[in-house]
Amino acid sequence: MTPGTECPSLPRLAFDWPTGADFSDVITREWLVTNGRGGYASGTVARCNTRRYHGLFIPGMEKRGRTVMLARLSEHAMVEGRTYRLDAEERADGTQVAEGPTLLRGFHLDGLVPHWIYQVGEARLQRKLALVHGEDTLVVLWEHLSGPEVTLRLRPFPALRMHDDKLHHTLLEPVVHLRGARVEMQATDHAPPMRMRIYSPCSVPFVSLSETSTPQFFRVEKSRGYDYEETLTSPGCFECTLRPGEHLALGVTTEDWTILERDPVETLKLEYERERRLLVRVPEEARAGVPARLVLAADQFIIDPMRPADDAWARAVGQDARSVIAGYHWFTDWGRDTMISLEGLTLCTGRPRTAAAILRTFQHYVRDGLLPNLFPEGGHEGLYHTADATMWFFHAVDRYLEHTKDHELLRDFYPTMASIIEHHQRGTRHNIRIDPADGLLTQGQEGYQLTWMDAKVDGWVVTPRRGKPVEINALWFNALRLMVEWSERLGKDARPYAAAAEKAYASFNRRFWNAPEACLFDVVDGEDGRDDPAVRPNQVFSISLKYPVLRRDKWEPVLEKVRRELLTPVGLRSLAPGHTDYKPKYDGDLRARDAAYHQGTVWGWLIGHYVDATLKVNTDKTAARALLKGLEEHLEHSGVGQISEIFDATEPYRPRGCVAQAWSVAEALRVFLKTGVH
């Protein structure tokens, strides 16, 4: 920390229940802890798993991807002859074991570290946990705060399966090695062993006493149309008695045993210190309140991608490899999401070196003029089925340069950006090319979803949008104008880019204006040569980007159309009500959900560019800031301290999809700061 810099306090997000929590309330609030490598721990405040993705220890593993090593801990507290169950479960037979929430007196996030406060008889206990940043290690700490002595019994239930695999229906029996207070568990498929150690004031061996759970019921999985029951076996338990002021800790790792020789209390202190340092880096107005909460939320998406090939080239150029997890729990790193999120996640949080590392990581993977759409779970090579991620790359590089004035990066990137333009003008994969007749970008291939509206299920591309989509052409024009700017800055010939931009501008304004609706077509020259009049939020980008492609006299009617038909308290609808394909809710099985994904469902990230566009026609920052109120309130729901991926299109705008989405957080933070409200 810089000498003389005041250490900011960590933001606290707190819930208190003087007489115990309501199970129906705390089971819908989820917490998330991450480790900067793609691994995470997550569950509900109720301590009842409702998803296959819930677990206390889910590290990312090379070639395997993220793996649920430790699914849960069954925790019992014995006080003055009575036994209390601290965790909770829902069983396949309909039984709810929910004593834990009735004992819960408080839950809070101090920074990113979750804390639970329990009242067990006359005793009071605190429980908190953290993952070690940059490492596959978990620490869970129990502290005896007051009252009579308490005996804690901790029973681990390993799962040792990929986090998106089918659930266990036959008993998993890992190989177990006992070493006193240490235990090692390993599945039979050559995965790294999971090592555990207990830290306690008394001598605590691991008691080898196997127990099989009743079939567990995962309510969210059932609602999403997936298998939803799992049976696990615990090979034994730890038991220890605590007096007031004493603590008990459990360490879990897939690293070497020496990792667990560290003091768990010190490990937690170091995590708090790491989070404080994140706040030292940011502008003063982002060190408290909602912006500070979003700064910490943003940190959870930035990762070392754990691809050995990345490490090799990064070392060669003296650069760290970095990427962005698009959303928790199931997304990996996606090119589009990363480029849209870059400014909010890194540049608004005082992390320009991380921003440069992310840009260089993706530059390394440019192929045939395209940025990768995504990297599959556990995979090392990208998939390139996207027409817009590459155009967002230009936007992200521009935002980086605006913040940093890093001319060296511009010089390094210029040949790549010029090559991308050339590939698009010549034509590249999936029929992504510039139409020489009008200079607009067209794309589309049967069976592929190439825009951000990319739902596909069982071979059905829900919103194919083949042709010339409005936002892709707004991005294309922006990229051309940026090339003019960069060429002039570097003393290179800007005339070809200026001519291409002029042609695209004239064609865009001639082709996309839908006069009867006083807004823009969503796609022109689409299926069978038709223009698509669907009212979608994609037209906002024709105004919001640095170089708007839409003529100035059309801005107000477009924004009025979007405000009237698409704006909600938590973002923009993806399709206006009244359209035959409009879906007001995102629920049901995979096919039903994908049918609604971009057909009305609200996307939180879109609020960022809507605010950008509105501020271009009305500089009232107070009015713009009011547009964020719904997302601010949402921080206390669903993924606590995070912003969800999507929401239903009608009241009460129920959060759906990922409970933590990178571009939702990034764009909210960016416009919180832009609107100047502390």
RAWO-V436130 format. One record per run of one state. SS is the DSSP state (helix for helix, strand for strand, loop for the rest). FROM is the first residue (numbers start at 1). LEN is the number of residues. If there is no record, write none. Layout:
BEGIN
SS	FROM	LEN
SS	FROM	LEN
END
This chain:
BEGIN
loop	1	11
strand	12	5
loop	17	6
helix	23	4
loop	27	3
strand	30	5
loop	35	5
strand	40	5
loop	45	10
strand	55	7
loop	62	3
strand	65	15
loop	80	2
strand	82	4
loop	86	3
strand	89	3
loop	92	4
strand	96	2
loop	98	1
helix	99	5
strand	104	7
loop	111	2
strand	113	8
loop	121	2
strand	123	9
loop	132	5
strand	137	10
loop	147	3
strand	150	13
loop	163	12
strand	175	5
loop	180	2
strand	182	5
loop	187	7
strand	194	6
loop	200	7
strand	207	1
loop	208	3
strand	211	2
loop	213	3
strand	216	2
loop	218	1
helix	219	5
loop	224	5
strand	229	2
loop	231	2
strand	233	2
loop	235	2
strand	237	6
loop	243	4
strand	247	7
loop	254	3
helix	257	5
loop	262	2
helix	264	17
loop	281	3
helix	284	3
loop	287	2
helix	289	11
loop	300	2
strand	302	2
loop	304	4
helix	308	9
loop	317	6
strand	323	3
loop	326	1
strand	327	2
loop	329	4
strand	333	2
helix	335	13
loop	348	4
helix	352	13
loop	365	2
strand	367	1
loop	368	2
strand	370	1
loop	371	3
strand	374	2
loop	376	6
strand	382	2
loop	384	5
helix	389	16
loop	405	2
helix	407	20
loop	427	2
helix	429	3
loop	432	1
strand	433	2
loop	435	6
strand	441	3
loop	444	12
strand	456	2
loop	458	2
strand	460	2
loop	462	5
strand	467	3
helix	470	21
loop	491	4
helix	495	17
loop	512	1
strand	513	2
helix	515	3
loop	518	1
strand	519	2
loop	521	2
strand	523	2
loop	525	2
helix	527	3
loop	530	2
strand	532	1
loop	533	4
helix	537	8
loop	545	7
helix	552	14
loop	566	1
strand	567	2
loop	569	2
strand	571	3
loop	574	16
helix	590	7
loop	597	5
strand	602	2
loop	604	2
helix	606	12
loop	618	3
helix	621	6
loop	627	2
helix	629	6
loop	635	4
strand	639	1
loop	640	6
strand	646	2
loop	648	7
strand	655	2
loop	657	3
strand	660	2
helix	662	13
loop	675	4
END
